[in-house]
Amino acid sequence: MGIIGGEIGYRMLRAIGGEVGRSVPHAPGPLGDARMIECFGADIFERLRGLTVIDFGCGGGEQAVVCALRGAARVIGIDIQDSALERARALAEREGVADRCTFAKRTDEPADIVLSKDAFEHFEDPGAIIEIMDGLLGPGGRVLASFGPTWLHPHGGHLFSVFPWSHLVFTERSLIRWRADFKHDGATRFSEVAGGLNQITIAEFERIVAAGPMRIAEMDTVPIRGMAWLKHHAVREFGSSLVRCTLVRR
Ligand SMILES: C[S@@+](CC[C@H](N)C(=O)[O-])C[C@H]1O[C@@H](n2cnc3c(N)ncnc32)[C@H](O)[C@@H]1O
């Protein structure tokens, strides 16, 4: 997709981006309510009270633990990274909710609500994940998903957005080569970086949902701060910091 590649692209990235990844060690997210409310609405803790919740793509477990602290009866955090699951277990232990939280790579346990925060742009196969989520929901259950920035946002490339839209300006090869200077997981494509990065757009997400067993019951986008006009459908791909939606069974 990008246009600047080869040795020139790599050298430019080294000069502009340095080794940004090295300066961002994993830091646990805040354990407060604010981000949960921003992502899932002011009534999120009411909605979870007494229920079984799955947190899909739970990372270090911050949201899962907050759910348990704020009244969920049981929380199952799912992630593909062992290191994230270990951090999540330690956090639940520290916060005194380990008896109500389980962290694993998969589960068969049915849930009332599947939460997913900042993970849909990382799942290698989002359609397959929606099918799994659907299979885990009990009657009347729903998926509450919040994710972004998506691929066409100025920072949609996450680590690869060393400046706005740089992930679209440089070729995948040059971006991956630059990243390999300070990340040594052997990734050769965006999709292979630890935790994944699938380049999803908002329109693609809608198409993927439409092809699966669930439907979008509610959806809105949160524009870049101070730029409410970016909520308009014609420009939402470029200016939505967050996509929030509820999926229900068809
Ligand atoms: C950006 S992190 C978000 C973590 C957490 N939800 C948060 O908001 O702090 C995305 C997470 O999704 C996880 N992930 C990616 N693909 C996954 C999959 N197929 N199944 C479960 N988790 C996955 C990654 O390992 C990563 O921890």
Ligand as a Chemical Component Dictionary entry (heavy atoms), coordinates in Angstrom:
data_LIG
# 
_chem_comp.id                   LIG 
_chem_comp.type                 NON-POLYMER 
_chem_comp.pdbx_formal_charge   0 
_chem_comp.three_letter_code    LIG 
# 
loop_
_chem_comp_atom.comp_id 
_chem_comp_atom.atom_id 
_chem_comp_atom.alt_atom_id 
_chem_comp_atom.type_symbol 
_chem_comp_atom.charge 
_chem_comp_atom.model_Cartn_x 
_chem_comp_atom.model_Cartn_y 
_chem_comp_atom.model_Cartn_z 
_chem_comp_atom.pdbx_ordinal 
LIG C1  C1  C 0  -4.201 -3.617  22.168 1  
LIG S1  S1  S 1  -4.355 -5.033  23.135 2  
LIG C2  C2  C 0  -5.776 -4.597  24.139 3  
LIG C3  C3  C 0  -5.747 -5.235  25.476 4  
LIG C4  C4  C 0  -6.852 -4.815  26.424 5  
LIG N1  N1  N 0  -8.157 -5.213  25.950 6  
LIG C5  C5  C 0  -6.797 -3.338  26.680 7  
LIG O1  O1  O 0  -7.623 -2.606  26.138 8  
LIG O2  O2  O -1 -5.939 -2.903  27.436 9  
LIG C6  C6  C 0  -5.063 -6.258  22.050 10 
LIG C7  C7  C 0  -5.001 -7.641  22.636 11 
LIG O3  O3  O 0  -5.675 -8.556  21.769 12 
LIG C8  C8  C 0  -4.982 -9.782  21.875 13 
LIG N2  N2  N 0  -5.337 -10.665 20.758 14 
LIG C9  C9  C 0  -4.954 -10.568 19.466 15 
LIG N3  N3  N 0  -5.476 -11.586 18.758 16 
LIG C10 C10 C 0  -6.209 -12.328 19.610 17 
LIG C11 C11 C 0  -7.003 -13.507 19.471 18 
LIG N4  N4  N 0  -7.143 -14.122 18.301 19 
LIG N5  N5  N 0  -7.611 -14.008 20.575 20 
LIG C12 C12 C 0  -7.479 -13.391 21.776 21 
LIG N6  N6  N 0  -6.747 -12.271 21.966 22 
LIG C13 C13 C 0  -6.118 -11.749 20.892 23 
LIG C14 C14 C 0  -3.530 -9.371  21.887 24 
LIG O4  O4  O 0  -2.685 -10.378 22.350 25 
LIG C15 C15 C 0  -3.576 -8.139  22.781 26 
LIG O5  O5  O 0  -3.331 -8.456  24.117 27 
# 
loop_
_chem_comp_bond.comp_id 
_chem_comp_bond.atom_id_1 
_chem_comp_bond.atom_id_2 
_chem_comp_bond.value_order 
_chem_comp_bond.pdbx_ordinal 
LIG C1  S1  SING 1  
LIG S1  C2  SING 2  
LIG S1  C6  SING 3  
LIG C2  C3  SING 4  
LIG C3  C4  SING 5  
LIG C4  N1  SING 6  
LIG C4  C5  SING 7  
LIG C5  O1  DOUB 8  
LIG C5  O2  SING 9  
LIG C6  C7  SING 10 
LIG C7  O3  SING 11 
LIG C7  C15 SING 12 
LIG O3  C8  SING 13 
LIG C8  N2  SING 14 
LIG C8  C14 SING 15 
LIG N2  C9  SING 16 
LIG N2  C13 SING 17 
LIG C9  N3  DOUB 18 
LIG N3  C10 SING 19 
LIG C10 C11 SING 20 
LIG C10 C13 DOUB 21 
LIG C11 N4  SING 22 
LIG C11 N5  DOUB 23 
LIG N5  C12 SING 24 
LIG C12 N6  DOUB 25 
LIG N6  C13 SING 26 
LIG C14 O4  SING 27 
LIG C14 C15 SING 28 
LIG C15 O5  SING 29 
# 
